[in-house]
Amino acid sequence: MKERCRRVWKTHNALCSWILTAALLFLAYAICATILHFTRIDNDAPVVFVLAVVVISRITYHMYYGIAASIASTFAINYFFTYPYNYFTLNIVGYPIDFVCFTMVTLLVSVLTYQLRGETEKAIRHEQETVELYERNRKLEEKRAEAEMEAAKEKMHGNLLRAVSHDLRTPLTAVAGSSSVLMNDARLKPEERRNLAEDIHKEALWLSQMVENLLSITKFQGDEPVHLNKREELAEEVLEEGVTRFRRRFPKQQVSVTVPEEILLVPMDAMLIEQVLINLLENAVRHSGVQAPVELAAWREGDRCWFSVRDHGVGIAEKDLPNLFSGVLHDTDTTRGMGIGLSVCMSILLAHKGMLSAVNHIDGGAEFRFWLPMGAGQTEERES
């Protein structure tokens, strides 16, 4: 109904404005006539008609409706509500000045009200334009952010491709070289053959771990949501299982495990967190530069369960800290980079709503710490 009235008003604006002007003037006349009939007082007529002129000037779209209402109000007051009643006269002393002043006042009120309406409409249009400009800017910012995200994703994919080519080339070269020697050199002693076979086995295990990491990082950095089978797990059991799997590849490496006496139940996908621990332990062994024991610990701080893997080696170069979890950290073509493994760890922990960080200790060695939130375990879906 409201929209229909608006359409009629816009379509027949002139006719509706004249009808409205006449109706308001008649209403003012009826009010003044009622007051005069019951009280015999005619002093309120100018105020009522001025109010009618203000309303007409405010709701109509052109100034001449208010001007017409001002002139009509002057004649109505003179004829109906000025002694002698129902008679138009300017012969009485003071009447001409009164009616001229009343006409000027109503005209001025009409013009000012119309101008105020125009300023109000202008302010509303300016506000609407500002809102539209803000929306356009917001959409442009969103498009720019999407473009920057796509560029960053392309850069990440390029970095990942370079990292994969680097980390796969070295073990493949070693496997090819060792197998070639085994096939072509019949003078090798049994012990030398065994050493070459062990080297091939180690490199094959490394390639297997690399493939597992690549599958994980593809899973967590893709566009599809990641499904985590989170359940409350004992932190001590997860550490034990991670160390057991780690010792299958490094049976001679000593690992010191420290856990608190309290029972730590942490919601997690145990297999993924074990992969994080194995990656951090392998990095500690491969990049520490020493054969010292690796320290593995877990403890609770507030509503977080912390895990740490610390070695006593050479530490992490300061220049490498900013790119530590980007997946592109490499030293030379003859050393395996640890960037992909750490990138996998970071992706897994972000999916668990946790965080991973690394520090160098003053007394030597590096320490990787990560935390997981403690709470009710449940199956969750999160887009990494």
C-alpha positions in Angstrom: 0.0 0.0 0.0 2.8 2.4 0.9 4.6 1.7 -2.4 1.4 2.1 -4.3 0.9 5.6 -2.8 4.4 6.5 -3.7 3.9 5.6 -7.3 0.7 7.6 -7.5 2.4 10.6 -5.9 5.3 10.5 -8.4 3.0 9.9 -11.4 0.4 12.6 -10.5 2.6 14.9 -8.5 1.1 18.2 -9.5 -2.5 17.2 -9.0 -1.7 15.5 -5.7 0.2 18.6 -4.5 -2.7 20.9 -5.3 -5.2 18.6 -3.6 -3.0 18.3 -0.6 -2.5 22.1 -0.4 -6.3 22.7 -0.6 -6.9 20.0 2.0 -4.5 21.4 4.5 -5.8 24.9 4.0 -9.3 23.7 4.5 -8.2 21.8 7.7 -6.6 25.1 9.0 -9.9 26.9 8.2 -11.9 24.2 10.0 -9.7 24.4 13.1 -9.9 28.2 13.3 -13.7 28.2 12.6 -14.2 25.7 15.5 -12.1 27.8 17.8 -14.0 31.0 16.8 -17.3 29.3 17.2 -16.8 28.1 20.8 -14.5 30.8 22.2 -15.2 33.8 20.0 -11.4 34.3 19.8 -9.7 34.9 16.4 -6.1 35.5 17.5 -5.1 31.9 16.9 -5.9 31.9 13.1 -2.5 33.3 12.0 -0.6 30.7 13.9 -2.7 27.8 12.5 -2.4 29.0 8.9 1.4 29.6 9.3 1.7 26.0 10.5 -0.3 24.8 7.4 2.0 26.8 5.1 5.1 25.2 6.7 3.6 21.7 6.3 2.7 22.4 2.6 6.2 23.8 1.8 7.8 20.8 3.5 5.9 18.0 1.7 5.5 19.5 -1.8 8.2 19.5 -4.4 7.9 23.1 -5.7 8.1 26.5 -4.1 4.9 27.9 -5.7 2.6 25.6 -3.6 3.9 27.3 -0.5 3.6 30.7 -2.0 0.0 30.0 -3.2 -0.8 28.7 0.3 0.7 31.9 1.9 -1.5 34.2 -0.3 -4.6 32.1 0.2 -4.0 32.1 4.0 -3.8 35.9 4.0 -7.2 36.2 2.2 -8.8 33.5 4.4 -7.7 35.2 7.6 -8.9 38.6 6.3 -12.3 37.3 5.1 -13.2 34.7 7.7 -11.4 35.5 10.9 -11.0 39.3 11.0 -13.8 41.6 12.1 -16.1 42.2 10.4 -16.4 38.4 9.7 -17.2 37.1 6.3 -16.3 40.4 4.7 -13.1 41.5 3.0 -11.8 44.9 4.1 -8.6 46.9 4.5 -10.3 50.1 5.7 -9.8 49.5 9.3 -6.7 51.2 10.8 -3.8 48.8 11.0 -5.3 46.1 8.8 -3.2 46.8 5.7 0.1 46.6 7.6 -1.0 43.5 9.5 -1.9 41.6 6.4 1.2 42.7 4.5 3.4 41.6 7.3 1.5 38.3 7.6 1.9 37.7 3.9 5.7 38.5 4.0 6.1 36.2 7.0 4.3 33.3 5.4 6.2 33.8 2.2 9.5 33.9 4.1 8.6 30.8 6.1 7.5 29.0 2.8 10.8 29.8 1.1 13.0 28.9 4.1 11.1 25.6 4.5 11.5 24.8 0.9 15.2 25.6 1.0 15.6 23.4 4.1 13.9 20.6 2.3 16.3 21.0 -0.6 19.3 21.0 1.8 18.0 17.9 3.5 17.5 16.1 0.2 20.9 17.1 -0.9 22.4 15.8 2.3 20.6 12.5 1.8 21.8 12.2 -1.8 25.4 13.0 -0.6 25.1 10.3 2.0 23.8 7.8 -0.5 26.7 8.7 -2.9 29.1 8.3 0.0 27.7 4.9 0.8 27.8 3.8 -2.9 31.4 5.1 -3.1 32.4 3.2 0.0 30.8 0.0 -1.4 32.6 0.4 -4.7 35.9 0.9 -2.8 35.2 -2.1 -0.7 34.5 -4.3 -3.7 37.7 -3.0 -5.3 39.7 -3.8 -2.2 38.2 -7.3 -2.1 39.1 -7.8 -5.7 42.6 -6.5 -5.1 42.9 -8.8 -2.0 41.7 -11.7 -4.1 44.3 -10.9 -6.8 47.0 -10.6 -4.2 46.0 -13.9 -2.7 46.0 -15.6 -6.1 49.5 -14.1 -6.7 50.7 -15.3 -3.4 49.2 -18.7 -4.1 51.0 -18.9 -7.4 54.2 -17.8 -5.8 53.7 -20.5 -3.1 53.1 -23.1 -5.8 56.3 -22.0 -7.6 58.3 -22.2 -4.4 56.8 -25.6 -3.6 57.8 -26.8 -7.1 61.4 -25.6 -6.6 61.5 -27.1 -3.2 60.2 -30.5 -4.4 62.7 -30.5 -7.3 65.5 -29.8 -4.8 64.6 -32.3 -2.2 63.9 -35.1 -4.6 66.9 -34.6 -6.8 69.5 -35.3 -4.1 68.2 -38.7 -2.9 67.4 -39.8 -6.4 70.9 -39.0 -7.5 72.3 -41.0 -4.5 70.0 -44.0 -5.3 71.0 -43.9 -8.9 74.7 -43.7 -8.2 74.7 -46.4 -5.5 72.6 -48.8 -7.6 74.9 -48.2 -10.6 78.0 -49.1 -8.6 76.3 -52.3 -7.3 75.3 -53.4 -10.8 78.6 -52.6 -12.6 81.4 -53.1 -10.1 81.9 -56.8 -9.3 85.0 -56.2 -7.2 83.0 -54.8 -4.3 83.4 -56.5 -1.0 80.4 -57.8 0.8 80.7 -55.0 3.4 80.9 -52.4 0.7 77.8 -53.8 -1.0 76.0 -53.8 2.3 76.9 -50.2 2.9 75.7 -49.2 -0.6 72.5 -51.1 0.0 72.0 -49.3 3.3 72.5 -46.0 1.6 69.9 -46.9 -1.0 67.5 -48.0 1.8 68.0 -44.7 3.7 67.5 -42.7 0.6 64.3 -44.7 -0.3 63.0 -44.1 3.2 63.7 -40.4 2.8 61.9 -40.3 -0.5 58.9 -42.1 1.1 58.8 -39.5 3.8 59.1 -36.7 1.2 56.1 -38.2 -0.7 54.1 -38.4 2.5 54.9 -34.7 3.2 54.0 -33.7 -0.3 50.7 -35.4 0.0 50.0 -33.7 3.3 51.0 -30.2 2.1 48.8 -30.7 -1.0 45.9 -31.7 1.2 46.3 -28.8 3.6 47.1 -26.1 1.0 44.3 -27.0 -1.5 41.0 -25.4 -1.9 38.9 -28.2 -0.4 38.1 -28.2 3.3 40.3 -30.5 5.5 38.5 -33.1 7.6 40.2 -33.7 11.0 39.3 -36.7 13.0 39.9 -35.1 16.4 39.7 -37.1 19.5 41.0 -36.7 23.0 44.4 -38.4 23.0 46.9 -38.9 25.8 49.9 -36.6 25.0 52.3 -39.2 26.5 51.0 -41.9 24.2 51.3 -39.7 21.1 54.9 -38.8 22.0 55.7 -42.5 22.5 54.3 -43.5 19.2 56.0 -40.6 17.4 59.4 -41.6 18.9 58.8 -45.3 18.1 58.2 -44.4 14.4 61.2 -42.1 14.4 63.5 -44.8 15.7 62.7 -47.1 12.8 64.7 -44.8 10.6 67.2 -43.5 13.2 67.7 -46.5 15.6 70.9 -45.1 17.1 69.7 -41.6 17.8 69.0 -40.9 21.5 65.8 -39.1 22.3 65.0 -37.8 25.8 61.3 -37.6 26.6 59.9 -35.4 29.4 56.2 -35.4 30.3 54.4 -34.1 33.5 52.8 -36.3 36.1 49.3 -35.0 35.3 47.3 -36.6 32.5 47.2 -34.4 29.4 44.1 -35.2 27.2 44.4 -33.1 24.1 41.9 -33.0 21.2 43.9 -33.9 18.0 44.2 -36.0 15.0 46.9 -38.3 16.4 48.4 -39.5 13.1 48.9 -35.9 11.9 50.4 -34.7 15.2 52.7 -37.8 15.1 53.8 -36.7 11.6 54.6 -33.2 13.0 56.7 -34.8 15.8 58.6 -37.1 13.3 59.3 -34.2 11.0 60.7 -32.0 13.8 62.8 -34.9 15.2 64.2 -35.7 11.7 65.1 -32.0 11.2 66.8 -31.9 14.6 68.9 -35.0 13.6 69.7 -33.9 10.0 70.4 -30.2 10.6 71.8 -30.0 14.2 75.3 -31.0 13.0 76.0 -33.0 16.2 75.1 -36.5 17.5 73.8 -35.2 20.9 70.5 -36.4 22.3 67.3 -34.7 21.1 65.0 -33.5 23.9 61.3 -34.0 23.5 58.9 -32.6 26.1 55.2 -31.8 26.7 53.6 -29.7 29.3 50.4 -27.7 30.0 50.0 -23.9 30.3 46.5 -22.7 30.9 44.2 -24.1 28.2 47.1 -25.0 25.9 49.2 -28.1 25.7 52.8 -27.4 24.6 55.2 -29.6 22.8 58.9 -28.9 22.1 61.7 -30.6 20.2 65.2 -29.3 21.1 68.6 -30.2 19.8 72.1 -29.1 20.9 73.6 -28.4 17.5 74.5 -25.3 15.5 71.1 -23.7 15.7 69.2 -21.9 12.9 70.8 -19.1 10.9 69.1 -15.7 11.6 68.6 -15.1 7.9 66.6 -18.3 7.6 64.2 -17.6 10.5 61.7 -15.4 8.4 61.3 -18.2 5.7 61.5 -21.1 8.1 57.9 -22.3 7.5 57.5 -21.1 3.9 58.5 -24.4 2.3 61.5 -22.9 0.4 64.4 -23.1 2.9 67.4 -24.7 1.3 71.2 -24.3 1.8 72.8 -25.8 -1.3 72.0 -28.4 -3.9 73.8 -31.1 -1.9 71.8 -30.5 1.3 68.2 -31.4 1.8 66.1 -28.4 2.7 63.8 -28.7 5.7 61.3 -26.2 4.4 58.7 -28.6 3.1 58.6 -30.6 6.3 58.1 -27.5 8.4 55.5 -26.1 6.0 53.6 -29.4 6.5 53.9 -29.0 10.3 52.6 -25.5 10.2 49.7 -26.4 8.0 48.7 -29.3 10.3 48.9 -27.1 13.4 46.9 -24.3 11.8 44.2 -26.8 11.0 44.2 -27.8 14.7 44.0 -24.1 15.6 47.5 -24.2 17.0 50.8 -22.6 16.2 54.4 -23.5 15.6 57.5 -21.4 16.4 61.3 -21.8 16.5 64.0 -20.2 18.7 67.7 -20.4 19.1 69.1 -21.0 22.6 71.9 -18.9 24.0 73.8 -22.0 25.1 73.5 -23.6 21.6 70.9 -25.5 19.7 67.5 -24.8 18.3 64.1 -25.5 19.7 60.8 -25.9 17.9 57.7 -25.4 20.0 54.0 -25.8 19.1 50.8 -25.8 21.1 47.4 -27.3 20.7 44.2 -26.0 22.4 42.8 -28.3 25.1 39.0 -28.9 25.1 36.3 -31.3 24.1 37.4 -33.5 21.2 35.2 -33.8 18.2 35.4 -34.2 14.5 35.9 -30.8 12.9 36.2 -29.5 9.4 38.5 -26.5 8.8 39.8 -25.0 5.6 43.5 -24.4 6.0 
